[in-house]
Amino acid sequence: MESNFVDYVKIYCRSGKGGKGSMHLRHVKYNPNGGPDGGDGGKGGSIYLRGNHNYWTLLHLKYERHIFAEHGGNGGKDKCHGTDGKDVYIDVPCGTVVYDAETGKYVCDVTYDGQEVLLLKGGRGGLGNFQFRSATNQAPRYAQPGEPMQEMTIILELKLLADVGLVGFPNAGKSTLVSSLSNARPKIANYPFTTMEPSLGIVGYREGKSFVMADIPGIIEGASEGKGLGLRFLRHIERNSLLLFMVPGDTDDIKHEYEILLNELAQFNPEMLDKHRVLAVTKCDLLDDELIDMLKETLPQDLPVVFISAVTGLGLDELKDVLWRELNAESNKLATITAEDTLVHRDKDMSRFAQELADEGEDEDIEYVDLENLEDLDDLEPLDDLEPLES
């Protein structure tokens, strides 16, 4: 069955071209020397990206392979202005990053509801010959063509926005924890890779406060090299303020597994190591107090450690206290403000996702429609001192 969670699409976009200005001379029996009255061309439609909190995947754009804005209408006689092309707004989930598909360069970022980002500007309409009349040139016989359209093939990549991101091996209890702390109901079963797509849960805290927790599919060793499901979903924790590492208490070496997870994040993006981290030892209902005390001496000392059991509720209140304290730590707030999400502003090689798209049929060559050409505008009489369009 096809998943409803789509976090990567490729779309060809084209704005509208500006309409031609009209070259017309007024001739009526009661005014044989009416002079120029050609109207201006209309503005071509622009394409905008708009953040919409009602969307949480890019599913609605998966089969929208071409998005076109309207062309501006041509000017007419009697100083009639051409119609402006209608703008197109592409609604995307908050947390969507846009790249140029041809170069892989970062284009823009949509992070909050209602945010509008101009993607492609429509062409300005050309001026009619009425605009070029003067005392020395009372019957100009030329008009401006409209500005051409802009086009671009873009890649939309969704990165979930959450306060806490869960990091752990498959079957570490991540989905169980999310279902215990929030109203989210991810799939839970006693086998690896139960979670096949990310999910968000809102965790209630004291005095009506809350924070958002993101559950992603389990990471295996080598995920940063493309093994398992980790590579595709690791980007969803790039936007999280805090990382919660989860290792089962019955693991042979908890510290070693934590270091493997940390190394995978470092290989994927070294900047993720700058985030605050918390270690949760899960499934502690299988451990007694003496064994827990022994394990504490072997665990890393540079980060908070909490022993929990999502089944019995052991340590869940303590875990929420620790997460809330780390989320609101001054050093974490400072890092969030000063970083300004530099993760997405760096040059990025999108080739690592090429195989994913090929497997899903998303990387097929796009068949572009035959665009309208501007050859008919070449017949206009050239003029060296033609005034440029005003900004």
Secondary structure, DSSP 8 states (H G I E B T S, - for coil): ---S---EEEEEEE----------EEEETTEEEEEE----------EEEEE-TT--SSGGGTT--EEE-------BTTTB-------EEEEE-TTEEEEETTT--EEEEE-STT-EEEEE--------GGGG--SS-SS-----------EEEEEEEE----SEEEEE-TTSSHHHHHHHHSS------SSTT---S-EEEEEE-GGG-EEEEEE-----TTGGGT-TTHHHHGGGGTT-SEEEEEEETT-S-HHHHHHHHHHHHHHH-GGGGGSEEEEEEE-GGGS-HHHHHHHHTTS-SSS-EEE-BTTTTBTHHHHHHHHHHHHT-HHHHHHHHHHTTGGGTS---GGGGHHHHHHHT--S----------GGGGGS---TT------
